[in-house]
Amino acid sequence: MDTNMLAVDYPVLNIFWTMLELFLWILWFFLLFKIITDIFRSHDLGGWAKAGWLLLVILLPLIGVLAYVIARGTSMSQRDAAQVQQSEAAFKAYIRDAAGTASPEGGGGGHVDGLAKLADLKEKGAISEEEYQKAKDKLLT
């Protein structure tokens, strides 16, 4: 069989259609897993409600996913936003704790606060670059 015949048997439009179908399947599975994780993350659903939604989504995927998106789509985005805010707050708290305990004495961030105040004074023009360097050296020693 000639290899050119294989290329002719599968025209370019069919290649695009196949790629579109593959993309839609990937999108569908992404949405399905997103909904399953949202079901488990939701605090306003009880155990039986979670089990019911999970069974509906798994046993009847098309109807279950569409019903879930229609019924709980807006609260799904609100839970995502709340999760992002919690993650950011935890990260900022971690940064504050790490910066505060970075001093050798474990004194809770005196050096960090002092350097921040000095930098602020220098930005406002209250002290010169030379004064800033002297005060910084004095603070760090």
N, CA and C of each residue as an Amber inpcrd file, in Angstrom:
protein
   423
   0.8500000  -1.1790000   0.0000000   0.0000000   0.0000000   0.0000000
   0.8940000   1.2390000   0.0000000   0.5410000   2.1970000  -0.7360000
   1.2960000   3.4320000  -0.8820000   1.0180000   4.3500000   0.3200000
   2.0630000   5.0040000   0.8340000   1.8880000   5.8810000   1.9930000
   1.0960000   7.1290000   1.6400000   1.1290000   7.5540000   0.3880000
   0.3380000   8.7130000  -0.0240000  -1.1470000   8.4200000   0.0580000
  -1.5090000   7.2030000  -0.1350000  -2.9250000   6.8360000  -0.0490000
  -3.4490000   7.0170000   1.3800000  -2.5900000   6.7760000   2.3750000
  -3.0220000   6.9500000   3.7560000  -3.2880000   8.4230000   4.0620000
  -2.4660000   9.3030000   3.5510000  -2.6580000  10.7360000   3.7780000
  -3.9290000  11.2200000   3.0960000  -4.2280000  10.6790000   1.9620000
  -5.4350000  11.0820000   1.2470000  -6.6770000  10.5460000   1.9350000
  -6.5590000   9.3830000   2.5440000  -7.7060000   8.7920000   3.2190000
  -8.1150000   9.5680000   4.4730000  -7.2350000  10.3890000   4.9970000
  -7.5280000  11.1460000   6.2080000  -7.2380000  12.6200000   5.9440000
  -8.1930000  13.3510000   5.3910000  -7.9460000  14.7500000   5.0100000
  -7.7200000  15.6610000   6.2230000  -7.2620000  16.8650000   5.9240000
  -6.8860000  17.8400000   6.9520000  -8.0790000  18.1940000   7.8420000
  -9.2500000  18.3120000   7.2770000 -10.4270000  18.6570000   8.0700000
 -10.7170000  17.5780000   9.1140000 -10.4940000  16.3320000   8.7740000
 -10.6850000  15.2570000   9.7480000  -9.6470000  15.3260000  10.8660000
  -8.4430000  15.7550000  10.5390000  -7.4120000  15.9230000  11.5660000
  -7.8450000  17.0030000  12.5600000  -8.3380000  18.1250000  12.0660000
  -8.8120000  19.1880000  12.9480000  -9.9860000  18.7210000  13.7880000
 -10.8980000  17.9820000  13.1950000 -12.0590000  17.4750000  13.9290000
 -11.6130000  16.5200000  15.0400000 -10.6610000  15.6520000  14.7340000
 -10.1440000  14.7230000  15.7430000  -9.4600000  15.4760000  16.8640000
  -8.6850000  16.5040000  16.5350000  -8.0260000  17.3110000  17.5620000
  -9.0520000  18.0390000  18.4310000 -10.1320000  18.5220000  17.8210000
 -11.1910000  19.1870000  18.5770000 -11.8610000  18.2110000  19.5350000
 -12.1390000  17.0040000  19.0680000 -12.7470000  15.9930000  19.9360000
 -11.8270000  15.6510000  21.1000000 -10.5380000  15.5030000  20.8200000
  -9.5790000  15.2070000  21.8800000  -9.5250000  16.3430000  22.8970000
  -9.5090000  17.5720000  22.4180000  -9.4960000  18.7250000  23.3060000
 -10.7520000  18.7630000  24.1680000 -11.9100000  18.4830000  23.5820000
 -13.1540000  18.4900000  24.3480000 -13.1750000  17.3870000  25.4050000
 -12.6130000  16.2260000  25.1060000 -12.5270000  15.1500000  26.0910000
 -11.6230000  15.5630000  27.2520000 -10.5000000  16.1770000  26.9390000
  -9.5970000  16.6380000  28.0000000 -10.2940000  17.6890000  28.8530000
 -10.9960000  18.6050000  28.2110000 -11.7430000  19.6370000  28.9350000
 -12.8190000  19.0160000  29.8160000 -13.5020000  18.0120000  29.2970000
 -14.5600000  17.3270000  30.0440000 -13.9870000  16.6530000  31.2950000
 -12.8650000  15.9420000  31.1430000 -12.2710000  15.2850000  32.3000000
 -11.7610000  16.3030000  33.3210000 -11.2230000  17.4140000  32.8620000
 -10.7910000  18.4720000  33.7770000 -11.9760000  18.9760000  34.5890000
 -13.0960000  19.2370000  33.9220000 -14.2950000  19.7140000  34.6110000
 -14.8230000  18.6640000  35.5760000 -14.8070000  17.4030000  35.1690000
 -15.2820000  16.3230000  36.0300000 -14.4420000  16.2310000  37.3040000
 -13.1250000  16.2570000  37.1860000 -12.2710000  16.1870000  38.3700000
 -12.3800000  17.4430000  39.2240000 -12.5700000  18.5910000  38.5990000
 -12.7620000  19.8360000  39.3350000 -14.0300000  19.7610000  40.1810000
 -15.0900000  19.2020000  39.6100000 -16.3490000  19.0800000  40.3390000
 -16.2180000  18.0670000  41.4700000 -15.5300000  16.9670000  41.2230000
 -15.3540000  15.9680000  42.2820000 -14.5720000  16.5580000  43.4530000
 -13.5180000  17.3040000  43.1750000 -12.7750000  17.9350000  44.2770000
 -13.6100000  18.9980000  44.9760000 -14.4630000  19.6920000  44.2270000
 -15.3210000  20.6980000  44.8430000 -16.3590000  20.0490000  45.7490000
 -16.8420000  18.8870000  45.3700000 -17.8070000  18.1760000  46.2100000
 -17.1770000  17.8600000  47.5650000 -15.9480000  17.3520000  47.5490000
 -15.2980000  17.0030000  48.8100000 -14.8710000  18.2320000  49.6090000
 -14.5860000  19.3420000  48.9420000 -14.1280000  20.5490000  49.6210000
 -15.2790000  21.3580000  50.2060000 -16.4740000  21.1500000  49.7230000
 -17.6240000  21.9440000  50.1410000 -17.9890000  21.6520000  51.5950000
 -18.0440000  22.7070000  52.4100000 -18.3960000  22.5500000  53.8190000
 -19.8960000  22.6940000  54.0570000 -20.6210000  23.2060000  53.0830000
 -22.0480000  23.3960000  53.2870000 -22.8690000  22.1700000  52.9010000
 -22.2360000  21.1270000  52.4000000 -22.9290000  19.8800000  52.0840000
 -22.6710000  18.8620000  53.1810000 -23.7210000  18.1140000  53.5180000
 -23.5500000  17.0310000  54.4810000 -22.9970000  15.7930000  53.7880000
 -22.7720000  14.7590000  54.5520000 -22.2100000  13.5250000  54.0190000
 -23.0860000  12.8610000  52.9790000 -24.3860000  12.7990000  53.2410000
 -25.2970000  12.1560000  52.2850000 -25.4390000  12.9700000  51.0120000
 -25.4220000  14.2880000  51.1420000 -25.5160000  15.1370000  49.9530000
 -24.2640000  14.9780000  49.0920000 -23.1000000  14.8980000  49.7530000
 -21.8620000  14.6770000  49.0100000 -21.8900000  13.3330000  48.3000000
 -22.3620000  12.3140000  48.9950000 -22.4450000  10.9850000  48.3810000
 -23.4110000  10.9910000  47.2010000 -24.5240000  11.6820000  47.3480000
 -25.5020000  11.7580000  46.2590000 -24.9520000  12.4560000  45.0290000
 -24.3220000  13.6130000  45.2440000 -23.7270000  14.3320000  44.1150000
 -22.6300000  13.5070000  43.4570000 -21.8180000  12.8520000  44.2760000
 -20.7240000  12.0510000  43.7330000 -21.2590000  10.8960000  42.8950000
 -22.2910000  10.2100000  43.3930000 -22.8930000   9.1190000  42.6140000
 -23.5060000   9.6390000  41.3140000 -24.1790000  10.7750000  41.3890000
 -24.7890000  11.3370000  40.1860000 -23.7300000  11.7150000  39.1530000
 -22.6430000  12.3140000  39.6200000 -21.5870000  12.7430000  38.7020000
 -20.8580000  11.5460000  38.0880000 -20.6840000  10.4730000  38.8710000
 -19.9540000   9.3190000  38.3550000 -20.8390000   8.4160000  37.5040000
 -22.0650000   8.1600000  37.9450000 -22.9270000   7.2290000  37.2120000
 -23.5650000   7.8460000  35.9730000 -23.9350000   9.1040000  36.0540000
 -24.5070000   9.8150000  34.9020000 -23.6800000  11.0730000  34.6600000
 -22.5050000  10.9250000  34.0660000 -21.5640000  12.0580000  34.0020000
 -22.1140000  13.2940000  33.3100000 -22.7370000  13.1480000  32.1620000
 -23.2140000  14.3210000  31.4350000 -24.2770000  15.0690000  32.2290000
 -25.2840000  14.3590000  32.6700000 -26.3750000  14.9910000  33.4230000
 -25.8790000  15.4760000  34.7830000 -25.0640000  14.6710000  35.4440000
 -24.5810000  15.0380000  36.7690000 -23.7160000  16.2830000  36.7660000
 -22.7840000  16.3550000  35.8200000 -21.9010000  17.5270000  35.7520000
 -22.6930000  18.7750000  35.3930000 -23.5800000  18.6610000  34.4160000
 -24.3890000  19.8290000  34.0440000 -25.2900000  20.2750000  35.1990000
 -25.8950000  19.3160000  35.9120000 -26.7480000  19.6700000  37.0470000
 -25.9300000  20.3380000  38.1520000 -24.7380000  19.8250000  38.4010000
 -23.8900000  20.4080000  39.4520000 -23.4710000  21.8280000  39.0870000
 -23.0810000  22.0340000  37.8380000 -22.6640000  23.3740000  37.4130000
 -23.8350000  24.3510000  37.4850000 -25.0180000  23.8980000  37.1150000
 -26.1880000  24.7790000  37.1810000 -26.5730000  25.0620000  38.6270000
 -26.5980000  24.0260000  39.4700000 -27.0690000  24.1900000  40.8430000
 -26.0360000  24.8550000  41.7480000 -24.7730000  24.5440000  41.5600000
 -23.7650000  25.0080000  42.5120000 -22.5930000  25.7120000  41.8530000
 -22.7630000  26.1930000  40.6420000 -21.6620000  26.8210000  39.9130000
 -21.1390000  28.0880000  40.5540000 -22.0280000  28.9580000  41.0060000
 -21.5650000  30.2140000  41.6080000 -20.9010000  29.9740000  42.9470000
 -21.4460000  29.0640000  43.7390000 -20.8080000  28.7870000  45.0250000
 -19.4710000  28.0740000  44.8200000 -19.3160000  27.3740000  43.6970000
 -18.0480000  26.7260000  43.3770000 -16.9550000  27.7750000  43.1860000
 -17.2580000  28.8380000  42.4720000 -16.2650000  29.8970000  42.2640000
 -15.9860000  30.6460000  43.5690000 -16.9850000  30.7940000  44.4240000
 -16.7660000  31.4500000  45.7120000 -15.8560000  30.6100000  46.6010000
 -16.0280000  29.2790000  46.5620000 -15.1440000  28.4100000  47.3380000
 -13.7150000  28.4720000  46.8050000 -13.5620000  28.5730000  45.4970000
 -12.2220000  28.7200000  44.9140000 -11.5650000  30.0130000  45.3850000
 -12.3260000  31.1080000  45.3740000 -11.7840000  32.4000000  45.8130000
 -11.4220000  32.3630000  47.2910000 -12.2540000  31.7250000  48.1110000
 -11.9580000  31.6110000  49.5380000 -10.7000000  30.7780000  49.7700000
 -10.5370000  29.7210000  48.9820000  -9.3410000  28.8850000  49.1060000
  -8.0790000  29.6730000  48.7510000  -8.1630000  30.4990000  47.7160000
  -7.0200000  31.3260000  47.3200000  -6.6850000  32.3230000  48.4230000
  -7.7010000  32.9460000  49.0040000  -7.4610000  33.9050000  50.0830000
  -6.8330000  33.2310000  51.2960000  -7.2960000  32.0270000  51.6390000
  -6.7080000  31.3030000  52.7660000  -5.2520000  30.9610000  52.4900000
  -4.9660000  30.5370000  51.2690000  -3.5890000  30.1910000  50.9140000
  -2.6900000  31.4170000  50.9880000  -3.1640000  32.5410000  50.4790000
  -2.3770000  33.7710000  50.5290000  -2.1480000  34.2280000  51.9620000
  -3.1850000  34.1360000  52.8000000  -3.0420000  34.5430000  54.1940000
  -2.0500000  33.6280000  54.9160000  -2.1150000  32.3350000  54.6510000
  -1.1680000  31.4060000  55.2760000   0.2520000  31.6870000  54.8010000
   0.4140000  31.9940000  53.5240000   1.7400000  32.2900000  52.9930000
   2.2940000  33.5690000  53.6010000   1.4630000  34.6040000  53.7060000
   1.9180000  35.8640000  54.3030000   2.2670000  35.6830000  55.7800000
   1.4770000  34.8760000  56.4910000   1.7840000  34.6030000  57.8930000
   3.1070000  33.8530000  58.0170000   3.3380000  32.9280000  57.1190000
   4.6010000  32.1900000  57.1250000   5.7780000  33.1350000  56.8700000
   5.6210000  34.0330000  55.9080000   6.6850000  34.9910000  55.6060000
   6.9500000  35.8830000  56.8130000   5.8720000  36.3620000  57.4530000
   6.0390000  37.2130000  58.6310000   6.7480000  36.4640000  59.7560000
   6.3440000  35.2190000  59.9840000   6.9790000  34.4230000  61.0390000
   8.4410000  34.1440000  60.7130000   8.7150000  33.8120000  59.4630000
  10.0920000  33.5090000  59.0720000  10.9670000  34.7520000  59.1570000
  10.4560000  35.8900000  58.7650000  11.2330000  37.1280000  58.8220000
  11.3930000  37.5850000  60.2720000  10.4120000  37.3470000  61.0870000
  10.4650000  37.7790000  62.4810000  11.4220000  36.9540000  63.3100000
  11.6250000  35.6950000  62.9970000  12.5140000  34.8330000  63.7670000
  13.8540000  34.6640000  63.0860000  14.1720000  35.5280000  62.1150000
  15.4260000  35.3930000  61.3910000  16.6120000  35.9320000  62.1700000
  16.3600000  36.6970000  63.2240000  17.4750000  37.2610000  63.9790000
  18.1400000  36.1750000  64.8140000  19.4400000  36.2880000  65.0540000
  20.1450000  35.2580000  65.8070000  19.6300000  35.1090000  67.2330000
  19.1490000  36.2060000  67.8430000  18.6580000  36.1310000  69.2080000
  17.2690000  35.5120000  69.2680000  16.5750000  35.4450000  68.1270000
  15.1950000  34.9680000  68.1300000  14.2720000  35.9860000  68.7480000
  14.6550000  37.2620000  68.6650000  13.9310000  38.3190000  69.3430000
  12.6520000  38.7410000  68.6840000  12.2680000  38.1820000  67.6020000
  10.9690000  38.4820000  67.0540000  10.9380000  39.6170000  66.0690000
  11.9940000  39.8670000  65.3420000  11.8950000  40.7770000  64.2180000
  12.2990000  42.2030000  64.4830000  13.0860000  42.4960000  65.5370000
  13.5220000  43.8520000  65.7920000  14.3650000  44.4030000  64.6690000
  15.2530000  43.5790000  64.1200000  16.1040000  44.0120000  63.0120000
  15.2700000  44.3010000  61.7680000  14.3200000  43.4540000  61.5070000
  13.4960000  43.6230000  60.3030000  12.6740000  44.9010000  60.3990000
  12.0640000  45.1250000  61.5520000  11.2650000  46.3480000  61.7270000
  12.1410000  47.5910000  61.6430000  13.3200000  47.5220000  62.2640000
  14.2270000  48.6650000  62.2360000  14.7020000  48.9870000  60.8310000
  15.0450000  47.9510000  60.0600000  15.4720000  48.1850000  58.6790000
  14.3400000  48.7490000  57.8340000  13.1290000  48.2660000  58.0620000
  11.9840000  48.7930000  57.3130000  11.7630000  50.2690000  57.6320000
  11.9010000  50.6370000  58.9060000  11.7230000  52.0430000  59.2930000
  12.8170000  52.9230000  58.6890000  14.0480000  52.3930000  58.7090000
  15.1450000  53.1560000  58.1120000  14.9360000  53.3590000  56.6120000
  14.5350000  52.3220000  55.9290000  14.3000000  52.4360000  54.4860000
  13.1810000  53.4310000  54.2020000  12.1700000  53.4410000  55.0580000
  11.0690000  54.3820000  54.8850000  11.5450000  55.8190000  55.0890000
  12.3660000  56.0190000  56.1000000  12.9010000  57.3590000  56.3360000
  13.7710000  57.8190000  55.1730000  14.5640000  56.9110000  54.6300000
  15.4280000  57.2690000  53.5030000  14.5830000  57.6110000  52.2740000
  13.5200000  56.8530000  52.0350000  12.6410000  57.1260000  50.8840000
  11.9780000  58.4960000  51.0010000  11.5930000  58.8500000  52.2190000
  10.9170000  60.1360000  52.4280000  11.8930000  61.3100000  52.4050000
  13.1890000  61.0070000  52.4350000  14.1840000  62.0670000  52.4080000
  14.5210000  62.6190000  53.7740000  14.0670000  61.9640000  54.8300000
  14.3370000  62.4490000  56.1830000  15.7850000  62.2320000  56.5710000
  16.4160000  61.1960000  56.0100000  17.8350000  60.9470000  56.2810000
  18.5540000  60.7560000  54.9550000  19.8420000  61.0270000  54.9680000
  20.6400000  60.8980000  53.7480000  21.1010000  59.4440000  53.5960000
  21.7150000  59.1670000  52.4460000  22.2370000  57.8240000  52.1780000
  23.3210000  57.4580000  53.1920000  24.1690000  58.4130000  53.5320000
  25.2540000  58.1660000  54.4940000  24.7030000  57.8600000  55.8810000
  23.6990000  58.6430000  56.2980000  23.0690000  58.3860000  57.5950000
  22.3690000  57.0320000  57.6090000  21.7480000  56.6900000  56.4840000
  21.0690000  55.3950000  56.3670000  22.0610000  54.2470000  56.5340000
  23.2050000  54.3310000  55.8600000  24.2180000  53.2850000  55.9400000
  24.7710000  53.1500000  57.3600000  25.0320000  54.2850000  58.0240000
  25.5500000  54.2520000  59.3910000  24.5290000  53.6080000  60.3300000
  23.2710000  54.0180000  60.2150000  22.2390000  53.4690000  61.0880000
  22.0110000  51.9870000  60.8170000  22.0980000  51.6070000  59.5400000
  21.9270000  50.1970000  59.1950000  23.0610000  49.3570000  59.7600000
  24.2880000  49.8410000  59.6410000  25.4370000  49.1180000  60.1800000
  25.3170000  49.0010000  61.7090000  24.8900000  50.0750000  62.3470000
  24.7360000  50.0720000  63.7980000  23.6410000  49.0740000  64.2280000
  22.5590000  49.0090000  63.4600000  21.4500000  48.1160000  63.7820000
  21.8270000  46.6550000  63.5990000  22.5940000  46.3640000  62.5730000
  22.9640000  44.9750000  62.2720000  24.1140000  44.4570000  63.1230000
  24.8680000  45.3500000  63.7840000  25.9840000  44.8620000  64.6170000
  25.5900000  44.7210000  66.0650000
